[in-house]
Amino acid sequence: METLYKDAETGCCPRFDPQPWDEKEVTWENRLFLKDRVRSFLHIPLNFGRVMVKNMERIVAADALPPEPLLLSDENSLWGADVYIGVAKEVPGADMRRISGTFLTKVFEGPFKDARKWCQQMQAYVKSQGKIAKKTYYFYTTCPKCAKHYGKNYVVLVAQV
């Protein structure tokens, strides 16, 4: 696959700045995403890389790469997750979805094994804001190779309220 974000020092994922995402409220109106499904075993993805490569090739071919990456994962089953890849425009032949709503965000850093702890902390944060989470997405900010290069594995929890 060709280079994605050419300005990124890795040529792949840009360095993630947590500040604009940490403990923020954001509103999306018909934000456009390409939707796909990843198979998992007990929330451990089995074909995540293959699904991402396939879809990123489609997005690049359609010239639909957004200025900043946004990848949401809806961990809706022990056996799979819906992934929503932010795009700049429609991708022919893809399952396109629009997401609207108000969301609270909180940044976490560390190994994926901490996801349960992050989820609990996110629920506490949402409650501290006087809100109730309707749905929570995981925003994976970089691929594993880039996370290793940058020395940080940031994940943003995005709770629709």
Buried (B, 14 or more C-beta within 10 A) or exposed (E): EEEBBEEBEBEBBBBBEBEEBEEBEEEBEEBBBBBBBBBBEEBEBEEBEEBBEEBBEBBBEBEBBBEEBBBBBBBEEEEBBBBBBBBEEEBEEBEBEEBEEEBBBBBBBEEBEBBEEBBEBBBEBBEEEEBEBEEBBBBBBBBEEBBEBBEBBBBBBBBBB
